[in-house]
């Protein structure tokens, strides 16, 4: 079996397990992830703005 497929399958099962057993915690983790992406995008935008100025 391909290692990449095995790791993907294990991660998928883990994510589904967390979502089913702890939906509030899963929602918090997703929120934290989106907040991190938002902060990164804001930082990149500020960096580009300073380069242009």
Protein Blocks (a to p, Z undefined) as FASTA:
>chain_A
ZZklmmmmmmmmmmmmmmmmmmmlmmmmmmmmmmmmmmmmmmmmmmmmmmmZZ
